[in-house]
């Protein structure tokens, strides 16, 4: 008897998915465990293996289409088996139809003009970094945009990891091909359908910002000793430690002393976590992912460094798994590498706090009554006032600042 394969719930926050690629076609034999399709969730593109077996009789969600969780993804059965009854039943139950993501290039009509129409610039020479053999390395969104705009993706120089072509590369090419920086004499815009990740970011951050009563505490940390410690470590270590690794390690040590900060708001109760799992915000093409360094207080700087680098690669390639992003008890968001002087971050629920790390800025400071050159880093702690009070947040920041300014307190030989 024919069986329905439904859109799976591949993450805890997934409500719908996009079929990026089908690995079987109608008429193919499917065994249990066969790779059936690749599905884009709100956090990653994941491979979906079939739990059933049979002949693929029907594909309910075409490549590039979006469908809600539990919608008909496919139907498997015996060759030639009738499936009309199943489809009628689904229609009767009101399962929403899959929809294609739309990218609309809109121009407001203008009066006729005698001015010449701009033509596409010649396509650049293909960049060897963006391909591997005959296969072009590109993100699903880049491939989709290139296909809709009629662009040969092999002619685009990829700026992503390993020469991977991103959506921004396609957009930049389209912009330069249309005349680059030349002025536009008519209203023109491009509307891009929301990715699953962007939808989830919008929902969760709006819920956090408008539900959790945020308050913010900022300190400025003298980074001179921390800079010296990192230089000494990297002079003898095979793994080059980053300031972000040191921040994660120091935050974990400070959280051990201030368990109220390492807590979660669960609606009808507060959870005080004894384990310390630090979420690390990582920017990707479509938004932001927060993989988790588990039991961070028990890990060395080298272990933290390797783990975060691995997360960054997997995040860019959309290969993070649910276990990589679940279970955070505190979050660190670092924009220091982009030269940001100071910022505030929105709490990553259910965490009670998130810490925003800014860049190290050379500035005059006063030491022992004299003005001397210094290196300051602004750190802002966003707190959920339902869980954390001002004094608790300030005491945590005081401890974190003291540790960063005296790294010998938490960077013993066994911590490297």
C-alpha positions as CSV (number, residue, x, y, z in Angstrom):
1,X,0.0,0.0,0.0
2,X,1.2,3.5,-0.9
3,X,2.8,5.5,2.0
4,X,3.1,9.3,2.3
5,X,6.5,10.8,3.1
6,X,5.9,14.1,4.9
7,X,8.0,17.2,5.3
8,X,10.1,16.4,8.3
9,X,10.6,18.6,11.3
10,X,14.4,18.8,11.2
11,X,15.0,21.4,13.9
12,X,13.1,22.4,17.1
13,X,12.1,25.8,15.5
14,X,11.3,24.5,12.0
15,X,7.8,25.2,10.7
16,X,8.4,24.8,7.0
17,X,11.2,23.7,4.7
18,X,12.5,24.3,1.2
19,X,13.5,21.4,-1.1
20,X,17.0,22.3,-2.3
21,X,17.6,19.2,-4.3
22,X,15.9,15.8,-5.1
23,X,18.2,12.8,-5.3
24,X,15.4,10.5,-6.7
25,X,13.0,11.0,-9.5
26,X,9.5,9.6,-10.1
27,X,9.8,6.0,-11.0
28,X,13.0,5.4,-9.1
29,X,13.2,2.5,-6.5
30,X,13.8,3.9,-3.0
31,X,15.3,1.8,-0.2
32,X,15.1,2.6,3.5
33,X,18.1,4.8,4.3
34,X,18.5,6.1,0.7
35,X,19.1,9.8,0.4
36,X,15.8,11.2,-0.8
37,X,16.3,15.0,-0.8
38,X,18.2,18.0,0.6
39,X,16.0,20.3,2.7
40,X,16.7,23.8,3.8
41,X,15.5,24.5,7.3
42,X,15.7,27.7,9.3
43,X,19.3,26.9,10.3
44,X,20.9,24.6,7.8
45,X,20.5,22.5,4.6
46,X,20.2,18.9,5.7
47,X,20.1,15.6,4.0
48,X,16.9,13.7,4.4
49,X,17.0,9.9,4.2
50,X,13.9,7.8,3.5
51,X,12.5,5.7,6.4
52,X,10.2,3.9,3.9
53,X,10.9,1.9,0.8
54,X,9.1,1.5,-2.5
55,X,8.9,3.2,-5.9
56,X,8.7,7.0,-5.9
57,X,5.2,7.6,-7.3
58,X,4.8,11.3,-6.6
59,X,6.8,14.4,-5.7
60,X,4.6,16.8,-3.7
61,X,7.2,19.6,-3.2
62,X,9.3,20.5,-6.3
63,X,12.9,21.7,-6.1
64,X,12.9,25.3,-4.8
65,X,9.4,25.1,-3.3
66,X,8.5,25.8,0.3
67,X,6.1,23.5,2.3
68,X,4.9,23.3,5.8
69,X,6.1,20.6,8.2
70,X,3.9,17.5,7.7
71,X,2.9,18.5,4.1
72,X,3.2,15.7,1.5
73,X,6.8,15.6,0.4
74,X,6.4,12.4,-1.7
75,X,4.5,9.2,-2.0
76,X,6.1,5.7,-2.2
77,X,4.4,2.5,-3.2
78,X,4.3,-0.3,-5.7
79,X,4.9,0.5,-9.4
80,X,1.7,1.6,-11.1
81,X,-0.2,1.9,-7.8
82,X,-3.0,4.5,-7.8
83,X,-2.6,7.5,-5.5
84,X,-5.6,9.6,-6.4
85,X,-7.5,8.7,-3.2
86,X,-4.5,9.8,-1.0
87,X,-4.2,13.1,-2.8
88,X,-8.0,13.7,-2.5
89,X,-7.9,13.0,1.2
90,X,-5.0,15.4,1.7
91,X,-6.8,18.1,-0.2
92,X,-9.9,17.5,1.9
93,X,-7.8,17.9,5.1
94,X,-6.7,21.3,3.9
95,X,-2.9,20.7,3.8
96,X,-1.4,24.0,2.4
97,X,0.1,23.8,-1.1
98,X,3.8,24.3,-1.5
99,X,4.8,27.7,-2.7
100,X,7.9,28.8,-4.6
101,X,10.1,31.5,-3.2
102,X,9.8,34.6,-5.4
103,X,12.4,37.1,-6.4
104,X,10.7,40.0,-8.1
105,X,12.6,42.7,-10.0
106,X,10.2,45.7,-10.1
107,X,10.4,48.9,-12.0
108,X,7.9,51.8,-11.7
109,X,6.8,52.7,-15.2
110,X,8.2,56.0,-16.5
111,X,7.3,58.1,-19.6
112,X,9.1,57.0,-22.8
113,X,12.6,58.4,-23.2
114,X,15.0,58.6,-26.1
115,X,18.0,57.8,-23.8
116,X,19.9,54.6,-24.7
117,X,19.2,51.5,-22.6
118,X,22.1,50.3,-20.6
119,X,23.5,46.9,-21.8
120,X,25.0,44.1,-19.7
121,X,28.8,44.4,-19.3
122,X,30.9,41.6,-20.7
123,X,31.1,38.6,-18.4
124,X,34.4,38.3,-16.6
125,X,36.8,35.4,-17.0
126,X,35.8,32.4,-14.9
127,X,37.6,32.3,-11.5
128,X,39.3,28.9,-10.9
129,X,38.7,29.2,-7.2
130,X,35.0,28.8,-7.5
131,X,34.9,25.5,-9.1
132,X,36.1,22.0,-8.5
133,X,36.5,20.0,-11.7
134,X,33.3,20.7,-13.7
135,X,31.3,21.3,-10.5
136,X,30.8,24.9,-9.4
137,X,30.8,25.5,-5.7
138,X,27.9,27.7,-4.8
139,X,25.2,28.1,-2.1
140,X,21.6,27.0,-2.9
141,X,20.5,30.7,-2.7
142,X,23.2,31.7,-5.2
143,X,22.3,28.9,-7.6
144,X,18.6,29.9,-7.4
145,X,19.2,33.6,-8.0
146,X,21.6,32.9,-10.9
147,X,19.1,30.6,-12.5
148,X,16.3,33.2,-12.2
149,X,18.5,36.0,-13.5
150,X,19.9,34.0,-16.3
151,X,23.5,34.3,-15.1
152,X,26.1,31.6,-15.9
153,X,27.4,30.9,-12.4
154,X,30.7,29.5,-13.6
155,X,31.6,33.1,-14.7
156,X,31.3,34.4,-11.1
157,X,34.3,34.8,-8.9
158,X,33.3,33.3,-5.5
159,X,34.3,35.2,-2.3
160,X,33.0,32.5,0.1
161,X,35.0,29.7,1.8
162,X,37.2,27.9,-0.8
163,X,36.0,30.2,-3.6
164,X,32.3,29.3,-3.0
165,X,29.9,31.6,-4.9
166,X,27.4,33.3,-2.5
167,X,24.2,35.2,-3.1
168,X,26.1,38.4,-2.5
169,X,28.5,37.5,-5.3
170,X,25.6,37.1,-7.8
171,X,24.0,40.4,-6.6
172,X,27.4,42.2,-7.0
173,X,27.8,40.8,-10.5
174,X,24.3,41.9,-11.5
175,X,24.9,45.3,-10.1
176,X,28.2,45.8,-12.0
177,X,26.7,44.3,-15.2
178,X,23.8,46.8,-15.0
179,X,26.2,49.7,-14.9
180,X,27.9,49.6,-11.5
181,X,27.9,53.0,-9.8
182,X,26.1,54.9,-12.6
183,X,23.1,56.8,-11.4
184,X,19.6,55.4,-11.8
185,X,17.0,57.7,-13.2
186,X,14.0,55.5,-12.3
187,X,12.7,53.9,-9.2
188,X,14.0,50.3,-9.2
189,X,14.2,47.6,-6.6
190,X,14.6,43.9,-6.1
191,X,12.5,42.0,-3.6
192,X,13.8,38.7,-2.3
193,X,11.7,36.1,-0.6
194,X,12.7,35.3,3.0
195,X,14.8,32.3,3.6
196,X,13.8,29.9,6.3
197,X,16.7,31.1,8.4
198,X,15.7,34.8,8.0
199,X,12.1,34.0,8.9
200,X,13.2,32.3,12.1
201,X,15.6,35.1,13.0
202,X,12.9,37.7,12.5
203,X,10.4,35.7,14.7
204,X,12.7,34.8,17.5
205,X,14.5,38.1,17.9
206,X,11.2,40.1,17.7
207,X,9.8,37.8,20.4
208,X,12.9,38.2,22.5
209,X,13.1,42.0,22.1
210,X,9.5,42.7,22.7
211,X,8.9,40.0,25.4
212,X,12.0,40.0,27.5
213,X,12.6,43.3,29.4
214,X,16.2,44.0,28.3
215,X,18.6,46.2,30.2
216,X,22.3,46.8,29.3
217,X,25.5,47.2,31.3
218,X,28.8,48.3,29.7
219,X,32.4,48.1,30.9
220,X,35.6,49.0,29.2
221,X,38.4,46.5,29.7
222,X,42.2,47.3,29.6
223,X,43.5,44.6,27.2
224,X,47.2,45.2,27.5
225,X,47.9,42.1,29.6
226,X,45.5,40.0,27.5
227,X,47.3,41.1,24.4
228,X,50.7,40.1,25.9
229,X,49.3,36.7,27.1
230,X,47.9,35.9,23.6
231,X,51.2,36.9,22.0
232,X,53.1,34.6,24.3
233,X,50.8,31.7,23.8
234,X,50.8,32.0,20.0
235,X,54.6,32.2,20.0
236,X,54.9,28.6,21.2
237,X,51.6,27.0,20.2
238,X,50.7,25.3,16.9
239,X,47.2,26.5,17.2
240,X,46.9,30.3,16.9
241,X,44.5,31.5,19.7
242,X,42.1,34.4,19.0
243,X,40.8,37.0,21.4
244,X,37.4,35.4,21.0
245,X,38.7,32.1,22.4
246,X,40.1,34.0,25.4
247,X,36.7,35.8,25.9
248,X,34.8,32.5,25.8
249,X,37.2,30.9,28.4
250,X,37.1,34.0,30.7
251,X,33.3,34.2,30.4
252,X,33.0,30.5,31.4
253,X,35.2,31.1,34.4
254,X,33.2,34.1,35.4
255,X,29.9,32.3,35.0
256,X,31.1,29.6,37.3
257,X,31.3,32.3,40.0
258,X,28.0,33.9,39.1
259,X,25.4,31.1,38.4
260,X,22.5,33.6,38.3
261,X,23.8,34.8,35.0
262,X,24.1,31.3,33.6
263,X,20.3,30.9,33.8
264,X,17.2,30.5,31.6
265,X,13.7,31.9,31.5
266,X,11.2,29.1,31.0
267,X,8.0,31.0,31.3
268,X,6.7,29.7,34.6
269,X,10.1,29.0,36.2
270,X,13.8,30.0,36.1
271,X,16.4,27.3,35.5
272,X,19.8,27.9,37.1
273,X,22.2,25.8,35.0
274,X,25.1,24.1,36.6
275,X,26.7,23.2,33.3
276,X,28.1,26.1,31.2
277,X,27.3,25.9,27.4
278,X,28.3,29.1,25.6
279,X,26.6,29.9,22.3
280,X,28.9,31.7,19.8
281,X,27.2,33.9,17.3
282,X,28.5,33.2,13.7
283,X,27.4,35.3,10.7
284,X,26.5,33.3,7.6
285,X,25.2,34.3,4.2
286,X,21.5,34.3,5.1
287,X,21.8,35.6,8.7
288,X,23.1,34.3,12.0
289,X,23.7,30.9,13.6
290,X,24.6,30.2,17.2
291,X,26.5,26.9,17.6
292,X,27.3,25.9,21.2
293,X,30.6,25.2,22.9
294,X,29.5,22.7,25.5
295,X,31.1,22.6,29.0
296,X,33.3,25.5,28.0
297,X,34.7,26.0,31.5
298,X,36.4,22.6,31.3
299,X,37.9,23.1,27.8
300,X,41.3,24.5,26.9
301,X,41.9,27.5,24.7
302,X,43.1,25.1,21.9
303,X,40.0,23.0,22.2
304,X,37.7,26.1,22.1
305,X,39.6,27.4,19.1
306,X,39.4,24.2,17.1
307,X,35.7,23.7,17.9
308,X,34.7,27.3,17.0
309,X,36.6,27.2,13.7
310,X,34.9,23.9,12.9
311,X,31.5,25.4,13.7
312,X,32.3,28.4,11.4
313,X,33.1,26.1,8.4
314,X,30.0,23.9,9.0
315,X,27.8,27.0,9.4
316,X,28.9,28.5,6.1
317,X,28.4,25.2,4.3
318,X,25.0,24.7,6.1
319,X,26.1,21.5,7.6
320,X,25.4,22.2,11.3
321,X,23.3,19.6,13.0
322,X,20.6,20.2,15.6
323,X,22.9,19.0,18.4
324,X,25.4,21.8,17.4
325,X,23.0,24.6,18.1
326,X,20.9,23.4,21.0
327,X,21.4,23.7,24.8
328,X,23.1,27.1,25.2
329,X,23.1,28.7,28.7
330,X,24.9,31.9,27.7
331,X,25.8,33.6,24.5
332,X,28.7,35.7,23.2
333,X,28.4,37.9,20.1
334,X,31.7,39.4,18.9
335,X,31.9,42.1,16.3
336,X,35.4,43.3,17.3
337,X,36.9,41.9,14.1
338,X,34.8,44.4,12.1
339,X,36.1,47.4,14.0
340,X,32.9,48.1,15.9
341,X,33.5,50.3,18.9
342,X,30.4,49.3,20.9
343,X,27.0,47.6,20.4
344,X,24.2,45.9,22.2
345,X,22.9,42.4,21.4
346,X,19.4,40.9,21.6
347,X,19.1,38.1,24.1
348,X,19.2,34.6,22.6
349,X,16.3,33.0,24.4
350,X,15.9,31.1,26.6
351,X,19.3,32.5,27.9
352,X,19.0,35.2,30.5
353,X,22.0,37.1,29.1
354,X,24.1,37.8,26.0
355,X,27.5,39.5,26.0
356,X,28.4,41.9,23.1
357,X,32.2,42.1,22.5
358,X,33.6,45.1,20.6
359,X,36.9,45.8,19.0
360,X,40.1,46.7,20.8
361,X,40.7,50.4,20.4
362,X,44.0,52.2,20.9
363,X,43.2,55.2,23.2
364,X,44.8,57.3,25.8
365,X,44.1,56.1,29.4
366,X,45.0,57.3,32.8
367,X,47.3,55.0,34.9
368,X,48.8,56.0,38.2
369,X,47.8,59.6,37.5
370,X,49.5,59.8,34.1
371,X,48.0,59.7,30.6
372,X,49.5,56.7,28.7
373,X,48.7,54.8,25.5
374,X,46.2,52.0,26.2
375,X,44.1,49.3,24.5
376,X,40.4,49.3,25.6
377,X,37.7,46.9,24.6
378,X,34.0,47.7,25.3
379,X,31.8,44.8,26.5
380,X,28.0,45.2,26.9
381,X,25.9,42.7,28.8
382,X,22.3,42.5,27.8
383,X,20.2,41.1,30.6
384,X,16.6,39.8,30.9
385,X,15.3,41.7,33.9
386,X,12.8,38.9,34.7
387,X,15.8,36.7,35.7
388,X,18.8,39.0,36.3
389,X,18.9,42.1,38.5
390,X,21.2,45.0,37.9
391,X,23.6,44.2,40.7
392,X,23.9,40.6,39.6
393,X,24.8,41.6,36.1
394,X,27.3,44.3,37.3
395,X,29.0,41.8,39.6
396,X,29.4,39.3,36.8
397,X,30.9,42.0,34.5
398,X,33.2,43.1,37.3
399,X,34.6,39.5,37.6
400,X,34.8,39.1,33.8
401,X,36.7,42.4,33.5
402,X,39.1,41.5,36.4
403,X,39.9,38.1,34.7
404,X,40.5,39.7,31.2
405,X,42.8,42.3,32.8
406,X,44.6,39.6,34.7
407,X,44.6,36.5,32.4
408,X,46.9,34.6,34.8
409,X,43.8,34.0,37.0
410,X,42.3,31.6,34.5
411,X,45.0,30.8,31.9
412,X,47.2,28.2,33.7
413,X,49.3,25.8,31.7
414,X,46.5,23.3,31.7
415,X,44.1,25.8,30.2
416,X,46.1,26.3,26.9
